[in-house]
Amino acid sequence: MNHAFLADPSLIEELTVEQGEGLRNLVRDLTQQYGGKPADINWASVAGKVGMTKIYNSVYREMSGDGTHATISALNRHIKANADHEILHLVFEPSEEDLLPTLSSALASLLIATEALVA
């Protein structure tokens, strides 16, 4: 279990003595009940068990690789280059680029999830 909050004196001093003690007791009780760090979830395995491997491979992998993990494709969105591939500047603002495929993937996910619920 992550005890970062309890380990940071500047955060703890914001609490009353009773709140700090209550938090310590809660962490102790949860650690006793559930153990330490929870096991990592293997989403590919979960998708396989519930019959959603197709949606996992076609939507989740694409969305996860581009939006969650730092991949070359995801990092490429922050670089503005010219036709000679020379970097002109970095971009750190929202973009409408690829909005249609993103919304389409989200909708497909919802539709397939709905189908799974009624099955």
Phi and psi in radians as a Rosetta constraint file:
Dihedral C 1 N 2 CA 2 C 2 CIRCULARHARMONIC -1.381 0.35
Dihedral N 2 CA 2 C 2 N 3 CIRCULARHARMONIC 2.118 0.35
Dihedral C 2 N 3 CA 3 C 3 CIRCULARHARMONIC -1.899 0.35
Dihedral N 3 CA 3 C 3 N 4 CIRCULARHARMONIC 0.500 0.35
Dihedral C 3 N 4 CA 4 C 4 CIRCULARHARMONIC -1.038 0.35
Dihedral N 4 CA 4 C 4 N 5 CIRCULARHARMONIC -0.696 0.35
Dihedral C 4 N 5 CA 5 C 5 CIRCULARHARMONIC -1.095 0.35
Dihedral N 5 CA 5 C 5 N 6 CIRCULARHARMONIC -0.799 0.35
Dihedral C 5 N 6 CA 6 C 6 CIRCULARHARMONIC -1.203 0.35
Dihedral N 6 CA 6 C 6 N 7 CIRCULARHARMONIC -0.460 0.35
Dihedral C 6 N 7 CA 7 C 7 CIRCULARHARMONIC -1.457 0.35
Dihedral N 7 CA 7 C 7 N 8 CIRCULARHARMONIC -0.173 0.35
Dihedral C 7 N 8 CA 8 C 8 CIRCULARHARMONIC -1.722 0.35
Dihedral N 8 CA 8 C 8 N 9 CIRCULARHARMONIC 1.845 0.35
Dihedral C 8 N 9 CA 9 C 9 CIRCULARHARMONIC -1.003 0.35
Dihedral N 9 CA 9 C 9 N 10 CIRCULARHARMONIC -0.602 0.35
Dihedral C 9 N 10 CA 10 C 10 CIRCULARHARMONIC -1.178 0.35
Dihedral N 10 CA 10 C 10 N 11 CIRCULARHARMONIC -0.501 0.35
Dihedral C 10 N 11 CA 11 C 11 CIRCULARHARMONIC -1.410 0.35
Dihedral N 11 CA 11 C 11 N 12 CIRCULARHARMONIC -0.703 0.35
Dihedral C 11 N 12 CA 12 C 12 CIRCULARHARMONIC -1.132 0.35
Dihedral N 12 CA 12 C 12 N 13 CIRCULARHARMONIC -0.645 0.35
Dihedral C 12 N 13 CA 13 C 13 CIRCULARHARMONIC -1.194 0.35
Dihedral N 13 CA 13 C 13 N 14 CIRCULARHARMONIC -0.227 0.35
Dihedral C 13 N 14 CA 14 C 14 CIRCULARHARMONIC -1.329 0.35
Dihedral N 14 CA 14 C 14 N 15 CIRCULARHARMONIC -0.282 0.35
Dihedral C 14 N 15 CA 15 C 15 CIRCULARHARMONIC -1.632 0.35
Dihedral N 15 CA 15 C 15 N 16 CIRCULARHARMONIC 2.679 0.35
Dihedral C 15 N 16 CA 16 C 16 CIRCULARHARMONIC -1.286 0.35
Dihedral N 16 CA 16 C 16 N 17 CIRCULARHARMONIC 2.915 0.35
Dihedral C 16 N 17 CA 17 C 17 CIRCULARHARMONIC -1.025 0.35
Dihedral N 17 CA 17 C 17 N 18 CIRCULARHARMONIC -0.737 0.35
Dihedral C 17 N 18 CA 18 C 18 CIRCULARHARMONIC -1.138 0.35
Dihedral N 18 CA 18 C 18 N 19 CIRCULARHARMONIC -0.725 0.35
Dihedral C 18 N 19 CA 19 C 19 CIRCULARHARMONIC -1.132 0.35
Dihedral N 19 CA 19 C 19 N 20 CIRCULARHARMONIC -0.755 0.35
Dihedral C 19 N 20 CA 20 C 20 CIRCULARHARMONIC -1.068 0.35
Dihedral N 20 CA 20 C 20 N 21 CIRCULARHARMONIC -0.774 0.35
Dihedral C 20 N 21 CA 21 C 21 CIRCULARHARMONIC -1.139 0.35
Dihedral N 21 CA 21 C 21 N 22 CIRCULARHARMONIC -0.720 0.35
Dihedral C 21 N 22 CA 22 C 22 CIRCULARHARMONIC -1.079 0.35
Dihedral N 22 CA 22 C 22 N 23 CIRCULARHARMONIC -0.720 0.35
Dihedral C 22 N 23 CA 23 C 23 CIRCULARHARMONIC -1.138 0.35
Dihedral N 23 CA 23 C 23 N 24 CIRCULARHARMONIC -0.783 0.35
Dihedral C 23 N 24 CA 24 C 24 CIRCULARHARMONIC -1.044 0.35
Dihedral N 24 CA 24 C 24 N 25 CIRCULARHARMONIC -0.747 0.35
Dihedral C 24 N 25 CA 25 C 25 CIRCULARHARMONIC -1.129 0.35
Dihedral N 25 CA 25 C 25 N 26 CIRCULARHARMONIC -0.715 0.35
Dihedral C 25 N 26 CA 26 C 26 CIRCULARHARMONIC -1.087 0.35
Dihedral N 26 CA 26 C 26 N 27 CIRCULARHARMONIC -0.814 0.35
Dihedral C 26 N 27 CA 27 C 27 CIRCULARHARMONIC -1.075 0.35
Dihedral N 27 CA 27 C 27 N 28 CIRCULARHARMONIC -0.761 0.35
Dihedral C 27 N 28 CA 28 C 28 CIRCULARHARMONIC -1.064 0.35
Dihedral N 28 CA 28 C 28 N 29 CIRCULARHARMONIC -0.817 0.35
Dihedral C 28 N 29 CA 29 C 29 CIRCULARHARMONIC -1.121 0.35
Dihedral N 29 CA 29 C 29 N 30 CIRCULARHARMONIC -0.745 0.35
Dihedral C 29 N 30 CA 30 C 30 CIRCULARHARMONIC -1.147 0.35
Dihedral N 30 CA 30 C 30 N 31 CIRCULARHARMONIC -0.692 0.35
Dihedral C 30 N 31 CA 31 C 31 CIRCULARHARMONIC -1.121 0.35
Dihedral N 31 CA 31 C 31 N 32 CIRCULARHARMONIC -0.714 0.35
Dihedral C 31 N 32 CA 32 C 32 CIRCULARHARMONIC -1.154 0.35
Dihedral N 32 CA 32 C 32 N 33 CIRCULARHARMONIC -0.697 0.35
Dihedral C 32 N 33 CA 33 C 33 CIRCULARHARMONIC -1.300 0.35
Dihedral N 33 CA 33 C 33 N 34 CIRCULARHARMONIC -0.740 0.35
Dihedral C 33 N 34 CA 34 C 34 CIRCULARHARMONIC -1.973 0.35
Dihedral N 34 CA 34 C 34 N 35 CIRCULARHARMONIC -0.094 0.35
Dihedral C 34 N 35 CA 35 C 35 CIRCULARHARMONIC 1.480 0.35
Dihedral N 35 CA 35 C 35 N 36 CIRCULARHARMONIC -2.835 0.35
Dihedral C 35 N 36 CA 36 C 36 CIRCULARHARMONIC -1.368 0.35
Dihedral N 36 CA 36 C 36 N 37 CIRCULARHARMONIC -2.359 0.35
Dihedral C 36 N 37 CA 37 C 37 CIRCULARHARMONIC -1.075 0.35
Dihedral N 37 CA 37 C 37 N 38 CIRCULARHARMONIC 2.346 0.35
Dihedral C 37 N 38 CA 38 C 38 CIRCULARHARMONIC -1.159 0.35
Dihedral N 38 CA 38 C 38 N 39 CIRCULARHARMONIC 2.681 0.35
Dihedral C 38 N 39 CA 39 C 39 CIRCULARHARMONIC -1.137 0.35
Dihedral N 39 CA 39 C 39 N 40 CIRCULARHARMONIC 2.540 0.35
Dihedral C 39 N 40 CA 40 C 40 CIRCULARHARMONIC -1.190 0.35
Dihedral N 40 CA 40 C 40 N 41 CIRCULARHARMONIC 2.580 0.35
Dihedral C 40 N 41 CA 41 C 41 CIRCULARHARMONIC -1.649 0.35
Dihedral N 41 CA 41 C 41 N 42 CIRCULARHARMONIC 2.237 0.35
Dihedral C 41 N 42 CA 42 C 42 CIRCULARHARMONIC -1.681 0.35
Dihedral N 42 CA 42 C 42 N 43 CIRCULARHARMONIC 1.731 0.35
Dihedral C 42 N 43 CA 43 C 43 CIRCULARHARMONIC -1.150 0.35
Dihedral N 43 CA 43 C 43 N 44 CIRCULARHARMONIC -0.529 0.35
Dihedral C 43 N 44 CA 44 C 44 CIRCULARHARMONIC -1.111 0.35
Dihedral N 44 CA 44 C 44 N 45 CIRCULARHARMONIC -0.717 0.35
Dihedral C 44 N 45 CA 45 C 45 CIRCULARHARMONIC -1.163 0.35
Dihedral N 45 CA 45 C 45 N 46 CIRCULARHARMONIC -0.739 0.35
Dihedral C 45 N 46 CA 46 C 46 CIRCULARHARMONIC -1.080 0.35
Dihedral N 46 CA 46 C 46 N 47 CIRCULARHARMONIC -0.797 0.35
Dihedral C 46 N 47 CA 47 C 47 CIRCULARHARMONIC -1.038 0.35
Dihedral N 47 CA 47 C 47 N 48 CIRCULARHARMONIC -0.727 0.35
Dihedral C 47 N 48 CA 48 C 48 CIRCULARHARMONIC -1.103 0.35
Dihedral N 48 CA 48 C 48 N 49 CIRCULARHARMONIC -0.704 0.35
Dihedral C 48 N 49 CA 49 C 49 CIRCULARHARMONIC -1.183 0.35
Dihedral N 49 CA 49 C 49 N 50 CIRCULARHARMONIC -0.518 0.35
Dihedral C 49 N 50 CA 50 C 50 CIRCULARHARMONIC -1.810 0.35
Dihedral N 50 CA 50 C 50 N 51 CIRCULARHARMONIC 0.183 0.35
Dihedral C 50 N 51 CA 51 C 51 CIRCULARHARMONIC 1.295 0.35
Dihedral N 51 CA 51 C 51 N 52 CIRCULARHARMONIC 0.537 0.35
Dihedral C 51 N 52 CA 52 C 52 CIRCULARHARMONIC -2.127 0.35
Dihedral N 52 CA 52 C 52 N 53 CIRCULARHARMONIC 0.559 0.35
Dihedral C 52 N 53 CA 53 C 53 CIRCULARHARMONIC -1.084 0.35
Dihedral N 53 CA 53 C 53 N 54 CIRCULARHARMONIC -0.660 0.35
Dihedral C 53 N 54 CA 54 C 54 CIRCULARHARMONIC -1.076 0.35
Dihedral N 54 CA 54 C 54 N 55 CIRCULARHARMONIC -0.799 0.35
Dihedral C 54 N 55 CA 55 C 55 CIRCULARHARMONIC -1.224 0.35
Dihedral N 55 CA 55 C 55 N 56 CIRCULARHARMONIC -0.590 0.35
Dihedral C 55 N 56 CA 56 C 56 CIRCULARHARMONIC -1.064 0.35
Dihedral N 56 CA 56 C 56 N 57 CIRCULARHARMONIC -0.838 0.35
Dihedral C 56 N 57 CA 57 C 57 CIRCULARHARMONIC -1.260 0.35
Dihedral N 57 CA 57 C 57 N 58 CIRCULARHARMONIC -0.638 0.35
Dihedral C 57 N 58 CA 58 C 58 CIRCULARHARMONIC -1.525 0.35
Dihedral N 58 CA 58 C 58 N 59 CIRCULARHARMONIC -0.487 0.35
Dihedral C 58 N 59 CA 59 C 59 CIRCULARHARMONIC -2.043 0.35
Dihedral N 59 CA 59 C 59 N 60 CIRCULARHARMONIC -0.966 0.35
Dihedral C 59 N 60 CA 60 C 60 CIRCULARHARMONIC -1.064 0.35
Dihedral N 60 CA 60 C 60 N 61 CIRCULARHARMONIC -0.810 0.35
Dihedral C 60 N 61 CA 61 C 61 CIRCULARHARMONIC -1.030 0.35
Dihedral N 61 CA 61 C 61 N 62 CIRCULARHARMONIC -0.760 0.35
Dihedral C 61 N 62 CA 62 C 62 CIRCULARHARMONIC -1.136 0.35
Dihedral N 62 CA 62 C 62 N 63 CIRCULARHARMONIC -0.844 0.35
Dihedral C 62 N 63 CA 63 C 63 CIRCULARHARMONIC -1.182 0.35
Dihedral N 63 CA 63 C 63 N 64 CIRCULARHARMONIC -0.686 0.35
Dihedral C 63 N 64 CA 64 C 64 CIRCULARHARMONIC -1.183 0.35
Dihedral N 64 CA 64 C 64 N 65 CIRCULARHARMONIC -0.768 0.35
Dihedral C 64 N 65 CA 65 C 65 CIRCULARHARMONIC -1.152 0.35
Dihedral N 65 CA 65 C 65 N 66 CIRCULARHARMONIC -0.502 0.35
Dihedral C 65 N 66 CA 66 C 66 CIRCULARHARMONIC -1.651 0.35
Dihedral N 66 CA 66 C 66 N 67 CIRCULARHARMONIC -0.546 0.35
Dihedral C 66 N 67 CA 67 C 67 CIRCULARHARMONIC -1.885 0.35
Dihedral N 67 CA 67 C 67 N 68 CIRCULARHARMONIC -0.400 0.35
Dihedral C 67 N 68 CA 68 C 68 CIRCULARHARMONIC -1.872 0.35
Dihedral N 68 CA 68 C 68 N 69 CIRCULARHARMONIC -0.753 0.35
Dihedral C 68 N 69 CA 69 C 69 CIRCULARHARMONIC -1.764 0.35
Dihedral N 69 CA 69 C 69 N 70 CIRCULARHARMONIC 2.612 0.35
Dihedral C 69 N 70 CA 70 C 70 CIRCULARHARMONIC -1.421 0.35
Dihedral N 70 CA 70 C 70 N 71 CIRCULARHARMONIC 1.567 0.35
Dihedral C 70 N 71 CA 71 C 71 CIRCULARHARMONIC -1.791 0.35
Dihedral N 71 CA 71 C 71 N 72 CIRCULARHARMONIC 2.932 0.35
Dihedral C 71 N 72 CA 72 C 72 CIRCULARHARMONIC -1.042 0.35
Dihedral N 72 CA 72 C 72 N 73 CIRCULARHARMONIC -0.737 0.35
Dihedral C 72 N 73 CA 73 C 73 CIRCULARHARMONIC -1.083 0.35
Dihedral N 73 CA 73 C 73 N 74 CIRCULARHARMONIC -0.760 0.35
Dihedral C 73 N 74 CA 74 C 74 CIRCULARHARMONIC -1.157 0.35
Dihedral N 74 CA 74 C 74 N 75 CIRCULARHARMONIC -0.717 0.35
Dihedral C 74 N 75 CA 75 C 75 CIRCULARHARMONIC -1.204 0.35
Dihedral N 75 CA 75 C 75 N 76 CIRCULARHARMONIC -0.518 0.35
Dihedral C 75 N 76 CA 76 C 76 CIRCULARHARMONIC -1.054 0.35
Dihedral N 76 CA 76 C 76 N 77 CIRCULARHARMONIC -0.454 0.35
Dihedral C 76 N 77 CA 77 C 77 CIRCULARHARMONIC -1.132 0.35
Dihedral N 77 CA 77 C 77 N 78 CIRCULARHARMONIC -0.341 0.35
Dihedral C 77 N 78 CA 78 C 78 CIRCULARHARMONIC -1.690 0.35
Dihedral N 78 CA 78 C 78 N 79 CIRCULARHARMONIC 0.175 0.35
Dihedral C 78 N 79 CA 79 C 79 CIRCULARHARMONIC -2.115 0.35
Dihedral N 79 CA 79 C 79 N 80 CIRCULARHARMONIC 2.231 0.35
Dihedral C 79 N 80 CA 80 C 80 CIRCULARHARMONIC -1.818 0.35
Dihedral N 80 CA 80 C 80 N 81 CIRCULARHARMONIC 2.051 0.35
Dihedral C 80 N 81 CA 81 C 81 CIRCULARHARMONIC -2.141 0.35
Dihedral N 81 CA 81 C 81 N 82 CIRCULARHARMONIC 2.787 0.35
Dihedral C 81 N 82 CA 82 C 82 CIRCULARHARMONIC -1.606 0.35
Dihedral N 82 CA 82 C 82 N 83 CIRCULARHARMONIC -3.041 0.35
Dihedral C 82 N 83 CA 83 C 83 CIRCULARHARMONIC -1.117 0.35
Dihedral N 83 CA 83 C 83 N 84 CIRCULARHARMONIC -0.408 0.35
Dihedral C 83 N 84 CA 84 C 84 CIRCULARHARMONIC -1.582 0.35
Dihedral N 84 CA 84 C 84 N 85 CIRCULARHARMONIC 0.190 0.35
Dihedral C 84 N 85 CA 85 C 85 CIRCULARHARMONIC 1.135 0.35
Dihedral N 85 CA 85 C 85 N 86 CIRCULARHARMONIC 0.457 0.35
Dihedral C 85 N 86 CA 86 C 86 CIRCULARHARMONIC -1.553 0.35
Dihedral N 86 CA 86 C 86 N 87 CIRCULARHARMONIC 2.311 0.35
Dihedral C 86 N 87 CA 87 C 87 CIRCULARHARMONIC -1.261 0.35
Dihedral N 87 CA 87 C 87 N 88 CIRCULARHARMONIC 2.167 0.35
Dihedral C 87 N 88 CA 88 C 88 CIRCULARHARMONIC -1.603 0.35
Dihedral N 88 CA 88 C 88 N 89 CIRCULARHARMONIC -0.796 0.35
Dihedral C 88 N 89 CA 89 C 89 CIRCULARHARMONIC -2.927 0.35
Dihedral N 89 CA 89 C 89 N 90 CIRCULARHARMONIC 2.970 0.35
Dihedral C 89 N 90 CA 90 C 90 CIRCULARHARMONIC -1.683 0.35
Dihedral N 90 CA 90 C 90 N 91 CIRCULARHARMONIC 2.640 0.35
Dihedral C 90 N 91 CA 91 C 91 CIRCULARHARMONIC -2.111 0.35
Dihedral N 91 CA 91 C 91 N 92 CIRCULARHARMONIC 2.170 0.35
Dihedral C 91 N 92 CA 92 C 92 CIRCULARHARMONIC -2.301 0.35
Dihedral N 92 CA 92 C 92 N 93 CIRCULARHARMONIC 1.143 0.35
Dihedral C 92 N 93 CA 93 C 93 CIRCULARHARMONIC -2.617 0.35
Dihedral N 93 CA 93 C 93 N 94 CIRCULARHARMONIC 2.788 0.35
Dihedral C 93 N 94 CA 94 C 94 CIRCULARHARMONIC -1.041 0.35
Dihedral N 94 CA 94 C 94 N 95 CIRCULARHARMONIC 2.644 0.35
Dihedral C 94 N 95 CA 95 C 95 CIRCULARHARMONIC -2.353 0.35
Dihedral N 95 CA 95 C 95 N 96 CIRCULARHARMONIC 2.532 0.35
Dihedral C 95 N 96 CA 96 C 96 CIRCULARHARMONIC -1.558 0.35
Dihedral N 96 CA 96 C 96 N 97 CIRCULARHARMONIC -0.046 0.35
Dihedral C 96 N 97 CA 97 C 97 CIRCULARHARMONIC -1.035 0.35
Dihedral N 97 CA 97 C 97 N 98 CIRCULARHARMONIC 2.336 0.35
Dihedral C 97 N 98 CA 98 C 98 CIRCULARHARMONIC 1.121 0.35
Dihedral N 98 CA 98 C 98 N 99 CIRCULARHARMONIC 0.367 0.35
Dihedral C 98 N 99 CA 99 C 99 CIRCULARHARMONIC -1.151 0.35
Dihedral N 99 CA 99 C 99 N 100 CIRCULARHARMONIC -0.735 0.35
Dihedral C 99 N 100 CA 100 C 100 CIRCULARHARMONIC -1.084 0.35
Dihedral N 100 CA 100 C 100 N 101 CIRCULARHARMONIC -0.849 0.35
Dihedral C 100 N 101 CA 101 C 101 CIRCULARHARMONIC -1.118 0.35
Dihedral N 101 CA 101 C 101 N 102 CIRCULARHARMONIC -0.580 0.35
Dihedral C 101 N 102 CA 102 C 102 CIRCULARHARMONIC -1.136 0.35
Dihedral N 102 CA 102 C 102 N 103 CIRCULARHARMONIC -0.835 0.35
Dihedral C 102 N 103 CA 103 C 103 CIRCULARHARMONIC -1.134 0.35
Dihedral N 103 CA 103 C 103 N 104 CIRCULARHARMONIC -0.645 0.35
Dihedral C 103 N 104 CA 104 C 104 CIRCULARHARMONIC -1.103 0.35
Dihedral N 104 CA 104 C 104 N 105 CIRCULARHARMONIC -0.748 0.35
Dihedral C 104 N 105 CA 105 C 105 CIRCULARHARMONIC -1.138 0.35
Dihedral N 105 CA 105 C 105 N 106 CIRCULARHARMONIC -0.715 0.35
Dihedral C 105 N 106 CA 106 C 106 CIRCULARHARMONIC -1.093 0.35
Dihedral N 106 CA 106 C 106 N 107 CIRCULARHARMONIC -0.759 0.35
Dihedral C 106 N 107 CA 107 C 107 CIRCULARHARMONIC -1.125 0.35
Dihedral N 107 CA 107 C 107 N 108 CIRCULARHARMONIC -0.745 0.35
Dihedral C 107 N 108 CA 108 C 108 CIRCULARHARMONIC -1.058 0.35
Dihedral N 108 CA 108 C 108 N 109 CIRCULARHARMONIC -0.708 0.35
Dihedral C 108 N 109 CA 109 C 109 CIRCULARHARMONIC -1.069 0.35
Dihedral N 109 CA 109 C 109 N 110 CIRCULARHARMONIC -0.793 0.35
Dihedral C 109 N 110 CA 110 C 110 CIRCULARHARMONIC -1.112 0.35
Dihedral N 110 CA 110 C 110 N 111 CIRCULARHARMONIC -0.723 0.35
Dihedral C 110 N 111 CA 111 C 111 CIRCULARHARMONIC -1.132 0.35
Dihedral N 111 CA 111 C 111 N 112 CIRCULARHARMONIC -0.748 0.35
Dihedral C 111 N 112 CA 112 C 112 CIRCULARHARMONIC -1.208 0.35
Dihedral N 112 CA 112 C 112 N 113 CIRCULARHARMONIC -0.662 0.35
Dihedral C 112 N 113 CA 113 C 113 CIRCULARHARMONIC -1.100 0.35
Dihedral N 113 CA 113 C 113 N 114 CIRCULARHARMONIC -0.690 0.35
Dihedral C 113 N 114 CA 114 C 114 CIRCULARHARMONIC -1.107 0.35
Dihedral N 114 CA 114 C 114 N 115 CIRCULARHARMONIC -0.732 0.35
Dihedral C 114 N 115 CA 115 C 115 CIRCULARHARMONIC -1.077 0.35
Dihedral N 115 CA 115 C 115 N 116 CIRCULARHARMONIC -0.707 0.35
Dihedral C 115 N 116 CA 116 C 116 CIRCULARHARMONIC -1.131 0.35
Dihedral N 116 CA 116 C 116 N 117 CIRCULARHARMONIC -0.574 0.35
Dihedral C 116 N 117 CA 117 C 117 CIRCULARHARMONIC -1.217 0.35
Dihedral N 117 CA 117 C 117 N 118 CIRCULARHARMONIC -0.585 0.35
Dihedral C 117 N 118 CA 118 C 118 CIRCULARHARMONIC -1.567 0.35
Dihedral N 118 CA 118 C 118 N 119 CIRCULARHARMONIC -0.153 0.35
